Amino acid sequence: MAGMHPIPYLLRRRPAGRAPTPQHGRPEGSAQPPSALVAAGGAPPHPAARARERGGEGVTIFEGDSRSTPSLARPLRRHVAAGRKERIPVGTGGEATKVWGHPPLTKVLASFFGKLLGQEMDPLKNVLVTVGAYGALFTAFQALVDEGDEVIITEPFFDCYEPLTLMAGGHPVFMPLKLSPSNNGELDSSSNWHLDPTELASKFTSRTKVLILHTANNPLGKVFSKAELELVASLCQQHDMVCISDEVYQWLVFDGNQHISITSLPGMWERTLTIGSAGKTFSATGWKVGWALSPDHLMKHLKIVHQNSVFHCPTQTQAAVAWSFEREQQHFGEPSSCFVQLPEATQHKRDHMVHSLQSVGLRPIISQGSYFLVTDISDFKSKMPDLPGAEDEAYDSRFIKWMIKNKGLMAMPVSVFYSVPHQKLFDHYIRFCFVKDEATLQAMDEKLQKWKAELTP
C-alpha cells in the first residue's frame, strides 16, 4: 500500500535496558512487571470497575456524566442526525476516512490549535485523530517508550499512566506533588499542591525518556502555573527528553485560572506531544474522539502504532467534531462559545458540591479545573479508624465501602491514584465528581442532609 511505513520498525526488538536504580525505580515487589500484566490478561482493572464491584445502592458521584451539560453536547448530536444529508457528502457517511483522521477534522484541529499555540501546523504531519484521548495515550507510550526507559509521573496521576508505562517496557518514576496547607482555616485549593524543584530535578537520569504532564490534573483538579510549566520545560530541554502533555480538561478551568499549554513555551514544540479529547471538550464522553498534536519527528512513530492497531476512527463522529470546532472558531471568546459556557456551568456544579459536602464535616479541596473534587476525610479517620476491610486495605477504600453501605453515596479512593509505596500516605482523601445532572445532585443533597441530621445530637 502506497505511503505505508515499514512494518519491521513497529516489530523491532527493543534493546534491553538497564534495571532502574533503587532511588528512581519502583521498589521490588511493589508492582507487576509487564510480563505479569500480560499473564494476568491485561492491565490492572480500572478503579471505577473496582468501585462498582463493591456493590450497594447509592448515588454514583465518582465518574463524569455528559448528560449534565446536554445543551453543550447537543450540537454534536444534532449534526450527526442532520449531517448525513446536509454536511457529510453522499457516500462517505458509512465509509472509512483517512487513516490519520478525517480531513475536515485534522484541518480544523491544525488551524484552531495552531493559532492558539502560536505554531503553524500541517494537518497531514502534525495531527493524529485517535479513539479518545485514551487511544492517543496508548499510542504515544507504545511509540515513544522503549524497554528500560524511565517515565516521570507526577502524583496523584491518572491511573492509566503507570500500566501504559509498564506495557511499553518502561519504568515509572513517581514525583509526588507537595501540599502547603492553608493556615487561615479556609478550605485548601488544588493550587496548594505544587512541584518541588529540587526533588523534580533529582528524578532525571540518563535513562529518563518521557515526562507525563496532566493539567488540569485528575483527580486533584490542579492547574499547573506558568512558573511550574517553565520549570518542567527547562528540565525537559536540559535532559533532551519528551513531554507528553495530557490536556483533556483544557476548557474546564475555573475561578479565572488560565490553562497554559507547555508546548507554547519557548523550545517546547519540538519535544512535546499534546493530547486532547472531544469527549471532555464538547461534553460527549461516549463519542471517543481524541487527538495528538506534535512535530513530525515524533508523530511519525505514533502513526506506525496507530496504523497497525486501530487503523482509523469512525467517520461520522469525526465529522461532527470537525463541525463543532468550526463553529467554535467563529464564536471563540464570545458568550455563545461552548468554551465560555462550559466552565461557567461546570463551576456552578463544583460550588454546589463544595457547599453540600461541608455540611457533614467533609473538607473539599477547591478544584481549579477538571470534573473532580478531592475531599479530605482526616476527621473521619481519627474518629472511626477501625472500619472493616482487608488488613492491608487503604483507609480511603474502607471508608468508601462504609459510605456506600451506610450513606448511599459513592466516590473514588484517592490512594489508587498513587504508586503503591505512597498509597498509605494519601489514604485520607476521596474523589467526587460534580459533573452530574440536577437530579443526581439533588439526590446527593438529600442523602447528605439525612447524614447531617444523624450527626446532630
C-alpha positions, 0 to 999 in steps of 0.5 A: 500500500502506497505511503505505508511505513515499514512494518519491521520498525513497529516489530523491532526488538527493543534493546534491553535496558538497564534495571532502574536504580533503587532511588528512581525505580519502583521498589521490588515487589511493589508492582507487576512487571509487564510480563505479569500484566500480560499473564494476568490478561491485561492491565490492572482493572480500572478503579471505577470497575473496582468501585462498582464491584463493591456493590450497594445502592447509592448515588454514583458521584465518582465518574463524569456524566455528559448528560449534565451539560446536554445543551453543550453536547447537543450540537454534536448530536444534532449534526450527526442526525442532520449531517448525513444529508446536509454536511457529510457528502453522499457516500462517505457517511458509512465509509472509512476516512483517512487513516490519520483522521478525517480531513475536515477534522485534522484541518480544523484541529491544525488551524484552531490549535495552531493559532492558539499555540502560536505554531503553524501546523500541517494537518497531514504531519502534525495531527493524529485523530485517535479513539479518545484521548485514551487511544492517543495515550496508548499510542504515544507510550507504545511509540515513544517508550522503549524497554528500560526507559524511565517515565516521570509521573507526577502524583496523584496521576491518572491511573492509566499512566503507570500500566501504559508505562509498564506495557511499553517496557518502561519504568515509572518514576513517581514525583509526588506533588507537595501540599502547603496547607492553608493556615487561615482555616479556609478550605485548601485549593488544588493550587496548594499542591505544587512541584518541588524543584529540587526533588523534580530535578533529582528524578532525571537520569540518563535513562529518563525518556518521557515526562507525563504532564496532566493539567488540569490534573485528575483527580486533584483538579490542579492547574499547573502555573506558568512558573511550574510549566517553565520549570518542567520545560527547562528540565525537559530541554536540559535532559533532551527528553519528551513531554507528553502533555495530557490536556483533556480538561483544557476548557474546564478551568475555573475561578479565572485560572488560565490553562497554559499549554507547555508546548507554547513555551519557548523550545517546547514544540519540538519535544512535546506531544499534546493530547486532547479529547472531544469527549471532555471538550464538547461534553460527549464522553461516549463519542471517543474522539481524541487527538495528538498534536506534535512535530513530525519527528515524533508523530511519525512513530505514533502513526506506525502504532496507530496504523497497525492497531486501530487503523482509523476512527469512525467517520461520522463522529469525526465529522461532527467534531470537525463541525463543532470546532468550526463553529467554535472558531467563529464564536471563540471568546464570545458568550455563545462559545461552548468554551465560555459556557462550559466552565461557567456551568461546570463551576456552578456544579463544583460550588454546589458540591463544595457547599453540600459536602461541608455540611457533614464535616467533609473538607473539599479541596477547591478544584481549579479545573477538571470534573473532580473534587478531592475531599479530605476525610482526616476527621473521619479517620481519627474518629472511626479508624477501625472500619472493616476491610482487608488488613492491608486495605487503604483507609480511603477504600474502607471508608468508601465501602462504609459510605456506600453501605451506610450513606448511599453515596459513592466516590473514588479512593484517592490512594489508587491514584498513587504508586503503591509505596505512597498509597498509605500516605494519601489514604485520607482523601476521596474523589467526587465528581460534580459533573452530574445532572440536577437530579443526581445532585439533588439526590446527593443533597438529600442523602447528605442532609439525612447524614447531617441530621444523624450527626446532630445530637 
